[in-house]
Amino acid sequence: MHPRNVWQAMSRPGFLLSAWPWRSAAYLLTGVMTGAGALVGIVTVATVCGALAIVLVGLPLLVLAALGGIPVAEVERRRLRLIDRDPAPGRHLVPAGPGPWVWLTTRLREQATWRELGYALLFAVLLWPVDALVITVALIFPLSMVATPLLMATAGDGHEAKVLKQWTVTTWPTAFGVAVLGLLLMTLCAYVLGVTAGARAELARLLIVSGEGEFGAKVVELARSRVRLVEAFEAERRRIERDLHDGAQERLVALTMTLGLARLDAPPGPLADQLAKAHEEAGKALAELRELIHGIHPKVLTDYGLHAAVADAADRCVVPVDVDLQLPGRPARAVESAAYFVVCEALANVARHSGADRAQVSGGHRDGRLFLEVRDDGCGGADTSAGSGLTGLADRVSVLDGRLALTSPPGGPTLLRVEFPCQLTKSADHFA
């Protein structure tokens, strides 16, 4: 895998033979030119603004703040590509409307504008001289030493050459020795260039690159992938339910009927007893398979929606349940499935643990959210941290950005409320 930035490149053995040392040198060299240009620009703008400040007090300073740092930061984000392949997005917001005044007021209210101005001032005053010093010491000096034999050969008398304008070389062995020393220094200075360029890039990212934007983009992509995973999981559940309903269940029904007919035709005796026992076991297996299919994804939920499926679950509950759902349409399939299984798990907990005499399921859709409430008059004391099925319900709801709240004081009553952000559609649109 190719390195993404100069730090990764320096950690690999092929750094000296790669283009990264020269990319680092180019980054620092363009930094010298950009910083010097920024210094000239800031001094010029400050001079003009100082003259205008006599008439327009304070406004020139605001213009300097809005216009001084933004172009420098934009150039710096483009220069970062030399030594860092990762994107470098800005922090600025999109103006609320067209026009220069709206743009200016938007920029002046942003923290990013002032951070970029601070970076531009730091760049123009301090950073580019440091870049120039590193380029001079780590690149120009070693290259001058490597070029000593060439300088000696092209000298007018051909007998001496100046090394770094300080030392005079008069013999060819000395000249070649200085050149070899320059090559060794270039090897060391390649890492000096990489470290300096990497540190400068990190400082630039800290001040002018929108880390929040990158994080937000990753969060959005994570949420989208999570929704895709939930939808794929629900589709697989429906496929399994369909295969069991149309395949294994029909075969068991046929087997049960065949055993029943054979039982009627068999004369009394051990064979008839065995057929009766087999017929009974086949009936139990068919009942268990139907319960399994209903638990995977009930057909009534697919065909008739959440209201009918909740009413069916309430009819099968051993505790009397009143159902009051006001749903003018159908939510998304993943939300509909999750809401149904929340209700089923809640009613199962009511039947097993609450000791309630009656329960109620109510809900509706309001302000873009589907909400359901399951309440009972039982003994209360339910706790999501006790390892019950409520923990799994909370996880299932959170996958769809929903919220689950439980109120269950000792002595009751218990109220379970769940909300999902969703929009309702008509039945025809739901299956489109």
PyMOL commands that set and color helices and strands:
alter all, ss='L'
color gray80, all
select helices_A, chain A and resi 6-10+20-52+59-82+100-108+111-146+148-154+172-208+211-265+270-296+299-304+306-316+333-354+384-386+389-399+427-430
alter helices_A, ss='H'
color red, helices_A
select strands_A, chain A and resi 161-163+167-169+321-326+359-366+369-376+403-407+414-421
alter strands_A, ss='S'
color yellow, strands_A
deselect
rebuild
show_as cartoon
